[in-house]
């Protein structure tokens, strides 16, 4: 049996990881910023170094061999560990500098980002912030794979290997069409949902799951197959008379402006609520930096209709 004594290079590992992720040489080459011939050469060199075939090339697609599947898992761990090493070194040298890839759920981003971006601009001018607005599942995958450094989403995240820092809690409010019998009330019992058509977001949004939990507590359900991909669309459906919906408090001023033909009602205490916070990998070398960022973020959202969690 042939055993190679050559050590794979990082460029070879990055090339192979891209091929394993995309299963397409052109897309993989674009992802790592190289040409297809250079990518093919890197894969061939890695196969020679390891003494085994990793990739099966067909006329239509790329497949990983059984050995390639196993090596891909190890490769991702090596690259993640390397990214954490670089992060730790940079953080130890000078925190709040360099790139930070922050993932944010769509039901938080439009309402909290103005305060967050102002904070970064004023207090951390050397931090290069990249914002990724995605659904919760995609964000968690991005965090565990190393594509994202930090997440801002609803807690708990429900996965292992992460640390969570609560930032604030916000109540859910009931949004109804203008003129509805529950319009502008401040004492709506949760049981009132049983007699209403509750409109929800599409699958994949954590806000949908949270709203469903509230409905299930009182035996209510969603309104048939009518769903929306975003909160702006959701409130348009309500304004059109198709039902009612639940919105987090921070979304109210943006989504129910004057002239929207919508009315906002408050639930009787204790109102249903959600908790928003930061989520990071337990292995990150930037935990102290992110903890300090959380302290600053709590100050930044103090002007929003939320309850800050210390």
C-alpha positions in Angstrom: 0.0 0.0 0.0 1.3 3.4 -0.9 1.6 5.9 1.9 2.5 9.5 1.1 4.8 11.4 3.5 3.8 14.8 1.9 1.8 17.2 4.0 -1.2 18.8 2.4 -1.1 22.6 2.0 -3.8 25.0 3.3 -4.5 26.0 -0.3 -5.1 22.4 -1.2 -7.4 21.9 1.8 -9.4 25.1 1.0 -9.7 24.0 -2.6 -11.0 20.6 -1.6 -13.4 22.0 1.0 -14.9 24.2 -1.7 -15.3 21.3 -4.1 -16.9 19.2 -1.3 -19.3 22.1 -0.5 -20.3 22.9 -4.1 -19.7 19.6 -5.9 -19.0 21.8 -9.0 -15.5 22.9 -10.1 -16.6 26.2 -11.6 -18.5 27.2 -8.5 -15.8 26.0 -6.2 -13.1 27.9 -8.1 -15.2 31.1 -7.8 -15.7 30.5 -4.1 -11.9 30.4 -3.4 -11.1 33.0 -6.0 -9.0 30.9 -8.4 -9.2 29.4 -11.9 -10.7 26.0 -12.6 -7.3 24.6 -13.9 -5.6 25.8 -10.7 -8.3 24.3 -8.6 -8.1 21.0 -10.4 -4.3 21.0 -9.9 -4.7 21.6 -6.2 -7.2 18.7 -5.9 -4.8 16.4 -7.8 -1.9 17.4 -5.6 -3.9 16.7 -2.5 -4.9 13.3 -3.8 -1.2 12.6 -4.5 -0.2 13.8 -1.1 -2.8 11.6 0.7 -2.3 8.7 -1.7 -6.0 8.2 -2.3 -8.7 9.4 -4.8 -11.0 12.0 -3.2 -13.1 13.2 -6.1 -14.9 11.3 -8.9 -15.4 13.4 -12.0 -18.3 12.6 -14.3 -19.4 14.4 -17.5 -22.2 16.2 -15.6 -21.2 16.5 -11.9 -18.6 16.0 -9.3 -18.9 13.3 -6.6 -16.9 12.6 -3.5 -15.5 9.1 -3.1 -16.0 7.4 0.3 -12.5 8.5 1.3 -13.3 12.0 0.0 -16.4 12.1 2.3 -14.2 11.3 5.4 -11.4 13.6 4.4 -13.9 16.5 3.8 -15.1 16.2 7.4 -11.6 16.4 8.7 -10.7 19.2 6.3 -13.6 21.4 7.6 -12.5 20.8 11.2 -8.9 21.8 10.3 -10.0 25.0 8.5 -12.4 25.9 11.4 -9.6 25.4 13.9 -7.3 27.5 11.8 -9.9 30.3 11.5 -10.4 30.2 15.3 -6.6 30.4 15.8 -6.4 33.5 13.6 -9.4 35.0 15.3 -7.9 34.4 18.7 -4.5 35.9 17.8 -6.1 39.0 16.2 -8.5 39.4 19.1 -5.7 39.1 21.7 -3.6 41.7 19.8 -6.3 44.3 19.3 -10.1 43.6 19.8 -12.8 45.2 17.6 -10.5 45.3 14.5 -10.7 43.4 11.3 -13.7 41.5 9.9 -16.8 40.4 11.8 -19.4 38.4 10.0 -22.7 38.9 11.9 -25.8 36.8 11.1 -29.2 38.4 11.9 -32.7 36.9 11.5 -35.1 38.9 9.3 -37.5 39.7 12.1 -34.8 41.5 14.0 -32.5 43.0 11.3 -34.7 46.0 10.0 -35.6 47.1 13.5 -32.3 46.7 15.5 -29.7 47.2 12.8 -29.9 51.0 12.8 -28.9 51.1 16.5 -26.2 48.4 16.0 -24.7 50.1 13.0 -24.6 53.4 14.7 -22.8 51.8 17.7 -20.2 50.1 15.4 -19.6 53.4 13.5 -19.2 55.5 16.6 -17.4 53.1 19.0 -15.6 50.5 16.8 -14.5 52.3 13.7 -11.8 49.8 12.9 -14.2 46.8 13.0 -15.2 45.7 9.5 -18.8 44.5 10.0 -20.4 42.2 7.4 -24.2 41.6 8.0 -25.9 38.4 6.8 -29.7 38.4 7.0 -30.8 34.8 6.9 -33.3 32.4 8.5 -32.3 30.8 11.8 -31.4 27.4 10.4 -29.1 28.9 7.8 -27.5 31.2 10.4 -26.8 28.3 12.8 -25.3 26.2 10.0 -23.1 29.2 9.1 -21.9 29.6 12.6 -21.0 26.0 13.1 -19.2 25.8 9.8 -17.2 29.0 10.5 -18.8 31.1 7.7 -20.3 33.4 10.4 -18.6 34.6 13.6 -21.6 35.8 15.6 -25.4 35.6 15.5 -28.2 37.9 16.6 -31.4 35.9 17.0 -34.1 34.5 19.2 -33.0 32.4 22.2 -32.5 29.6 22.9 -30.7 28.6 19.8 -31.4 24.9 20.5 -27.9 23.6 19.4 -24.9 22.5 21.3 -21.3 23.8 21.1 -22.4 27.4 21.4 -22.6 30.2 24.0 -25.5 32.5 24.3 -25.6 36.1 25.7 -29.2 37.4 26.3 -29.6 41.1 25.3 -33.3 42.0 25.6 -36.9 40.7 25.7 -39.8 42.2 23.7 -43.5 41.6 23.9 -45.6 40.3 21.1 -48.5 42.5 20.0 -51.7 41.7 18.2 -52.1 43.5 14.8 -55.6 43.7 13.4 -57.3 45.5 10.5 -58.5 49.0 11.2 -62.0 48.9 12.7 -61.6 45.4 14.1 -63.4 44.8 17.4 -60.1 44.2 19.1 -58.4 47.3 17.6 -56.3 49.5 20.0 -57.1 47.5 23.1 -54.6 47.1 25.9 -56.0 44.1 27.6 -56.6 41.4 25.0 -56.6 37.9 26.6 -54.6 35.3 24.8 -57.8 33.2 24.6 -59.1 35.7 22.1 -56.8 34.1 19.5 -59.1 31.1 19.4 -61.7 32.9 17.4 -59.3 34.6 15.0 -57.6 33.7 11.7 -53.9 34.1 12.7 -51.6 34.7 9.8 -48.0 33.5 10.1 -44.6 33.7 8.3 -43.4 30.8 6.1 -41.6 27.8 7.5 -38.1 28.4 8.6 -38.7 31.7 10.4 -38.3 31.3 14.2 -41.0 34.0 14.7 -43.5 31.6 13.1 -42.6 28.9 15.6 -42.9 31.4 18.5 -46.3 32.7 17.3 -47.5 29.1 16.9 -46.4 28.4 20.5 -48.6 31.3 21.7 -51.5 30.0 19.6 -51.2 26.4 20.8 -51.2 27.5 24.4 -54.9 28.6 24.0 -55.9 26.1 21.3 -55.8 28.5 18.4 -54.3 27.7 14.9 -53.1 29.5 11.9 -55.3 30.7 9.1 -55.3 28.0 6.4 -52.5 28.1 3.8 -52.0 31.9 3.8 -48.5 32.7 4.7 -45.9 35.4 4.1 -42.2 35.5 3.5 -41.6 38.7 5.4 -43.2 40.9 8.0 -44.1 43.7 5.5 -46.1 41.2 3.4 -47.7 39.8 6.5 -49.1 43.1 7.6 -50.3 43.8 4.1 -52.4 40.6 4.3 -53.8 41.8 7.6 -54.6 45.2 6.2 -56.4 43.4 3.3 -58.7 41.7 5.8 -57.3 38.2 5.5 -56.7 37.8 9.3 -54.7 39.1 12.2 -51.0 38.5 13.2 -48.5 38.7 16.0 -45.6 41.2 15.7 -42.7 41.8 18.0 -42.8 45.2 19.7 -39.8 46.5 17.9 -41.5 46.0 14.5 -44.6 48.1 15.3 -43.4 51.6 14.4 -41.9 50.4 11.1 -44.7 48.1 10.0 -47.8 49.9 11.2 -47.2 53.5 10.2 -50.1 56.0 9.9 -52.2 55.2 6.8 -51.4 51.5 6.9 -55.0 50.7 7.8 -53.8 48.6 10.8 -54.4 48.8 14.5 -52.2 47.5 17.3 -53.5 45.9 20.4 -51.7 44.8 23.6 -52.1 41.5 25.4 -53.2 41.4 29.0 -50.3 40.8 31.4 -48.3 38.7 31.3 -47.9 39.3 27.5 -46.2 36.6 25.4 -42.7 37.7 24.5 -39.4 36.6 22.9 -35.8 36.9 24.1 -33.1 38.1 21.7 -29.4 37.6 22.2 -26.0 36.9 20.7 -24.8 33.3 19.9 -21.2 32.4 19.4 -19.2 29.2 19.0 -17.9 27.9 22.3 -14.5 27.5 20.7 -14.2 31.0 19.4 -11.2 33.0 20.5 -13.3 36.2 20.6 -15.6 35.4 23.6 -14.4 38.4 25.7 -14.7 40.7 22.7 -18.3 39.5 22.0 -19.2 39.8 25.7 -18.1 43.5 25.7 -20.0 44.0 22.4 -23.1 42.6 24.2 -22.7 45.2 27.0 -22.6 48.0 24.4 -25.5 46.6 22.4 -27.7 46.6 25.5 -27.0 50.3 25.8 -27.7 50.8 22.1 -31.2 49.2 22.2 -32.2 51.0 25.4 -34.3 53.4 23.3 -36.3 50.7 21.7 -39.5 49.2 23.3 -37.7 46.3 24.9 -36.7 45.1 28.3 -32.9 44.9 28.5 -31.6 41.7 30.1 -28.4 42.2 32.1 
